[in-house]
Amino acid sequence: ILIAAGGNSGNDQSILAPASSKNTVAVGATDGISRMASFSSKGPTPDGRTKPDIVAPGANILSASAHSPVSDCGTTAKSGTSMSAAIVSGQAALIRQYFMDGYFPSGTKHDEDRMTPAGSLIKAVLLNGAQHVQDSTMYDNTQNFGLVDLSASLPLEGHNNFHAKVVSHKEIDDQDMHHYPIIINQADGCDALELRVTLVWMDPGGIEGCSSKCLMNDLDLSTVEVSSNRTYYPNGLSEEDRYNTAERIIIPQTKDKDEFMVRVKSGNLMTEKQHYSLVVTGCVAERLSPKTGLLKTEVHGQEKSNGVMLNLVSRGKVKITGFDVHIGTNKTSNLQIWTSHLTHQEYSMSRYGWTRIYTEVVTPAGKDELTRITLRRPISMDALDSKSFFIRMQTPEIFTSPIRLDQRVKNHDLL
């Protein structure tokens, strides 16, 4: 990761090289923490990318004085984006040490959690927690992502109360999309209201002297709020960002059990694959995933039954035509299948949230065989639909329920 001072002219389109390059962390300067320094150089770059990337204090910063006698240990106050870049470089070093020493994800040191972060992940963490400088606009060519703030970037026990999820150096193919289901969990005392998501990748070198568009591999970040189907786009835009290699989404207000789908899409890559890093912070619970197993469930607040619940999120258009159910008994019994648009939090059923789609007396195929259940009406799901299914039987011996899909649908279309 390369961190460079943006320059001290204070003019538009005056970011100096190498700060103007795609993958560099270009640093601007603030005067204190509430306003930009008048001398801090501004973007954009000639091809339209937003710069600087981040800002840090750069006015009257106390530093070592090389001209003092050696025995004096003298200091001097200096101003400039070079002072700001030194601060951000120190922050980047601390982020790397955080991961290398095993502080992620708990916020306390555990040797078994040690990992080596990619440079793109370090950059993503820096940008993700950056805060708005009040005298200019976020994502402009003065402050862009804002003022560096590690206390808002990574969980640290005793200093903050939020969670983080990261993806480091993940490979994506051309014309592909990766999905990361997120659920908000404030039950453990997490008090963060914002959900922040930041994507960073190191783009291959462009054409020498490019001035119209230097981006080679375009990745796009978006986040969908599941309940409303609202799509959030990065960097203050209402559409995908086609120019920058760093993209951030801030959702300012979340509440307990809100669900989101984070999407990373590749389009028209100039290379076969591209690596990226992603960081998500907030009251972020473990990712949603199908859950199976022997569950004792309360139906309508009183009736107790045994069954399997699972939540599915569709990646594309999916048609569910039936279920293959492993029933650990040879006894004939009534089997019911219920569905809901809700998730199966706490494994409880609401009288109003669920619809029964199947009820039959079923004779199991055998204790060690899968019993095939065919729905009279297939269940259709569009891209990013979320549905829960509850399969219950009078016998307590029902276990797993792999989903059987229409033959035209591939298994990877379900998340």
Disulfide bonds with the S-S distance in Angstrom:
Cys190-Cys283 2.01
Cys210-Cys214 1.84
